[in-house]
Amino acid sequence: MTPRMTSAGGTSNRSPDPLAAGPLALRLRRDDGASIRLFVSGPKDAPPPAILILDGLGCAGWAFERIVPLLSEQRRVVLMHYRGHGQSPDPPRPWRLSIPTLADDAAAACEHLGIGPVVAVGFSMGFPVALELYRRHRERVAGLLSLAGPSGRVLDSFQGTQNFRRLLPLALAATKIARDVTTRTWRKWLPSPLSRELSLRSGQVNAERIEVADLELYMRGIAAMNPELFLAVVDEAQRHSAADVLPTITVPTLVVAGARDNFVPLATMRALVAQIPRAQWKVYPAATHALPAEFPLEIADEIAGFIDHTVAPSMSSRT
């Protein structure tokens, strides 16, 4: 899945001028052989900080289709496709898919592009990645923003039960034993009209707010993934926690949650924000876990306002 923006390809590890008039599509080569796809938009002379979008599990920009163009009118915006997501191919085996590895990829992307510090916007699983970016590369982070993103162990509160966490080892084993059958089923079922209809009717998304095209884009993107890699990332995300980072945060932080989110319940998000010193907090009563896609204009305003009124002044006071 690619953001709907004009792009120019790149294959080397260094671009002659990655922040020239964009948007640009670049490819970052990592030391372990992984190839990371980056999308950069916004004016080359935009004031700091830049915005780094750290997407959710299985996502590659679908929820930010209408947000990125709005934000990039005033600021540099970077969207990274995780390893094995979207236009980033599966990395070499043995896979390195841990949350710290994804955070290191994000730091390498900032270095490659010559930007920073950034406001790390983490959607869902992207917020644990943002927290690890802050832990491991603190100098690169000017602010943190969670969009329905917990601190880790994403399956502990999934649907209010631990059933999926208990089934994960079985699912992992099944994909390894029957790779071909699993992949065919995966790629046939996920993009199907029935799958889309079940998602709309189940209450997992707000059917009155989300665009059907966005949901289809998400389903197609998930279906294109290697199911074994997808579940391996789920396993890494479930075992990882950055809760210990929360009380140490000194940069401005905004947490945005959906009151109808069944994946990361509101109680989980309230507990998260209570542990972050001076964190700002906003709840959208009609939003589900797909809140960036359901309320794109509002979320773009939240991000821009947070940067203009909180992060940028904080940066100025430190210089």
C-alpha positions in Angstrom: 0.0 0.0 0.0 1.4 3.3 -1.0 0.4 6.8 0.1 -1.4 8.5 -2.8 1.4 10.9 -3.6 3.7 11.5 -6.5 7.0 9.8 -5.8 10.4 9.2 -7.3 12.3 6.0 -6.6 15.7 5.6 -5.0 17.9 2.6 -4.4 21.1 3.8 -2.9 21.7 4.2 0.8 22.4 7.9 0.2 20.3 10.3 -1.9 21.9 13.3 -3.4 19.3 15.6 -1.8 16.6 13.6 0.0 14.9 16.8 1.2 14.7 18.5 -2.2 11.3 19.5 -3.4 9.2 16.4 -2.8 7.3 14.2 -2.2 9.9 11.5 -2.6 9.9 7.7 -2.2 13.3 6.4 -1.0 14.7 3.1 -0.1 17.0 2.7 2.9 19.3 -0.3 3.1 20.1 -1.6 6.6 23.2 -3.4 7.7 21.4 -6.7 8.0 20.2 -6.5 4.4 16.7 -5.3 5.2 15.2 -2.7 2.7 13.0 0.0 4.2 10.7 2.1 2.1 10.4 5.8 3.1 7.9 8.4 1.9 8.9 12.0 2.4 6.6 15.0 1.8 6.4 18.7 2.6 8.4 21.8 1.8 12.1 21.5 2.0 12.4 24.7 4.1 9.7 23.6 6.5 10.4 24.6 10.1 11.3 21.9 12.7 10.1 19.6 14.0 9.4 17.1 11.2 6.7 14.5 11.7 7.6 10.8 11.7 4.6 8.5 11.2 5.1 5.1 12.8 2.2 3.0 11.6 0.2 0.1 13.0 0.7 -3.6 12.6 0.1 -4.6 9.0 -0.4 -1.0 8.0 1.5 1.0 5.3 -0.1 4.4 5.3 -3.8 3.5 4.7 -5.1 5.4 7.8 -3.1 8.5 6.9 -4.2 8.9 3.3 -6.0 12.2 4.0 -3.8 13.3 6.9 -0.4 13.4 5.3 -1.3 15.9 2.5 -2.7 18.3 5.2 0.3 18.0 7.5 2.8 18.3 4.7 1.4 21.8 3.7 3.5 23.2 6.6 5.9 20.5 7.8 8.1 17.7 6.6 6.3 14.4 7.0 8.0 11.0 6.9 6.1 7.7 6.6 8.0 4.5 7.0 6.9 1.0 5.8 8.1 -1.5 8.4 10.0 -4.6 7.3 7.7 -6.8 5.3 5.0 -4.2 5.2 3.8 -2.4 2.1 6.7 -1.7 -0.2 9.3 -2.9 2.2 10.1 -6.5 1.3 10.5 -9.3 3.8 13.9 -9.0 5.4 16.5 -11.8 5.2 16.1 -14.7 7.5 16.6 -15.1 10.4 14.1 -12.3 10.6 14.8 -9.3 12.9 11.4 -8.0 13.6 11.5 -6.8 17.2 10.1 -3.5 18.3 13.6 -2.2 19.2 14.7 -3.2 15.7 11.8 -1.2 14.1 12.8 1.7 16.3 16.4 1.5 15.1 15.1 1.5 11.5 13.2 4.7 12.3 16.3 6.3 13.7 18.3 5.3 10.7 15.6 6.8 8.5 15.9 10.1 10.3 19.7 10.1 10.0 19.4 9.1 6.3 17.1 12.0 5.6 19.0 14.5 7.8 16.0 15.4 9.9 15.5 15.7 13.5 14.4 15.9 16.2 11.0 14.7 15.1 7.5 14.3 16.6 7.0 10.6 16.5 3.3 9.8 15.8 2.6 6.2 16.7 -0.7 4.6 15.5 -1.5 1.4 17.5 1.6 -0.7 17.5 3.5 2.3 16.3 3.4 3.9 19.7 5.5 1.1 21.3 7.9 1.7 18.4 7.9 5.5 19.2 8.6 4.7 22.9 11.6 2.6 21.9 12.8 5.3 19.6 12.7 7.6 22.6 14.4 5.1 24.8 17.2 4.3 22.4 17.6 7.5 20.4 16.3 10.2 22.7 18.1 13.0 21.0 16.0 12.4 17.8 12.6 12.9 19.5 11.0 16.3 20.2 7.6 15.0 21.0 5.4 11.9 21.2 1.9 11.3 20.0 -0.2 8.2 20.5 -3.1 7.5 18.3 -4.9 4.5 20.0 -1.4 3.2 20.8 -0.6 1.3 24.0 2.8 0.9 25.6 3.1 -2.7 24.6 1.8 -6.3 25.0 -0.9 -5.5 22.5 -2.8 -8.7 22.9 -3.3 -8.5 26.6 -6.3 -6.2 26.2 -7.4 -7.2 22.7 -11.2 -7.4 22.7 -11.1 -7.3 26.5 -9.9 -10.9 26.7 -6.6 -12.9 26.4 -8.0 -15.4 24.0 -6.0 -14.2 21.0 -2.8 -14.3 23.0 -3.4 -17.9 23.9 -4.1 -18.8 20.3 -1.1 -17.1 18.9 1.4 -20.0 19.4 -1.0 -22.3 17.5 -1.4 -19.8 14.7 2.4 -19.4 14.4 2.9 -23.1 14.2 0.2 -23.5 11.6 1.8 -21.0 9.3 5.2 -22.7 9.5 3.7 -26.2 8.9 1.5 -25.3 6.0 2.9 -22.2 4.5 1.5 -22.5 1.0 -2.1 -23.4 2.1 -2.0 -20.7 4.8 -0.8 -18.0 2.3 -3.4 -18.9 -0.3 -6.3 -18.8 2.2 -4.9 -15.6 3.7 -4.7 -13.8 0.4 -8.1 -15.0 -0.8 -10.1 -14.3 2.4 -8.8 -10.9 3.6 -9.6 -8.8 0.5 -12.9 -10.5 -0.1 -16.3 -8.6 0.0 -17.4 -10.9 2.9 -14.4 -10.0 5.0 -15.0 -6.3 4.4 -18.7 -6.6 5.2 -18.0 -8.4 8.5 -15.6 -5.7 9.5 -18.2 -3.0 8.8 -21.0 -4.9 10.6 -18.9 -6.1 13.6 -18.5 -2.7 15.2 -14.7 -2.9 14.9 -14.8 0.3 12.8 -17.3 3.1 12.7 -19.1 2.3 9.4 -20.6 5.9 9.3 -17.2 7.5 9.4 -14.7 5.3 7.6 -14.4 5.2 3.8 -14.9 1.8 2.3 -12.0 2.5 0.0 -9.7 2.9 3.1 -10.9 -0.4 4.5 -10.3 -2.2 1.2 -6.8 -0.6 1.1 -6.1 -2.0 4.5 -7.4 -5.5 3.7 -5.4 -5.6 0.5 -2.3 -4.6 2.3 -2.7 -7.2 5.0 -3.4 -9.9 2.3 -0.2 -9.0 0.5 1.9 -9.7 3.5 3.6 -12.9 4.3 1.2 -14.4 7.0 4.1 -16.0 8.8 5.9 -12.7 9.0 2.7 -10.9 10.1 2.2 -13.3 13.0 5.9 -13.1 13.9 5.5 -9.3 14.2 2.4 -9.9 16.3 4.4 -12.2 18.5 7.2 -9.6 18.9 4.6 -6.9 19.7 2.9 -9.1 22.3 6.1 -9.9 24.1 7.4 -6.4 24.1 6.6 -3.7 26.7 7.9 -0.1 27.0 5.8 0.7 30.1 9.0 1.4 32.0 9.7 4.3 29.6 6.5 6.2 30.4 7.5 7.8 33.7 10.8 8.9 32.2 9.3 10.9 29.3 10.3 14.6 29.4 9.2 15.7 25.9 5.7 16.9 25.2 3.2 14.0 24.7 -0.3 13.8 23.4 -2.5 10.7 23.7 -5.6 10.4 21.5 -8.0 7.6 22.1 -11.3 6.3 20.7 -14.1 5.6 23.2 -15.4 2.8 21.0 -12.0 1.1 20.6 -12.3 -2.6 21.3 -8.7 -3.4 20.4 -7.1 -1.1 22.9 -9.9 -0.2 25.4 -10.3 3.3 26.8 -9.3 2.0 30.3 -5.9 0.9 28.9 -5.3 4.3 27.3 -6.3 6.1 30.5 -3.8 4.1 32.5 -1.2 4.9 29.9 -1.6 8.6 30.0 -1.7 8.6 33.8 1.9 7.3 33.8 3.3 10.0 31.5 4.3 13.3 33.2 2.3 16.3 31.9 0.8 14.3 29.0 -2.2 15.8 27.1 -5.3 13.7 26.6 -8.1 13.7 24.1 -10.9 11.2 23.6 -13.1 10.9 20.5 -16.5 9.5 21.7 -17.4 8.0 18.3 -14.0 6.7 17.3 -12.9 3.1 17.2 -9.3 1.8 16.8 -9.3 3.1 13.3 -9.6 6.7 14.5 -7.1 8.3 12.1 -9.1 6.9 9.1 -12.4 7.8 10.7 -11.5 11.4 11.7 -8.7 12.4 9.4 -9.3 16.1 9.3 -9.7 16.3 13.1 -6.6 14.2 13.7 -4.6 16.3 11.3 -5.7 19.4 13.3 -4.7 17.6 16.6 -1.2 16.8 15.3 -0.7 20.3 13.9 -2.0 22.1 16.9 0.1 19.9 19.3 3.2 20.8 17.4 2.5 24.5 16.9 1.3 25.2 20.5 3.3 22.7 22.6 6.2 21.0 20.8 7.6 24.0 18.8 7.5 26.4 21.8 9.2 23.7 24.0 12.0 23.4 21.4 12.5 27.1 21.3 12.8 27.3 25.1 15.5 24.8 25.1 17.7 26.6 22.5 
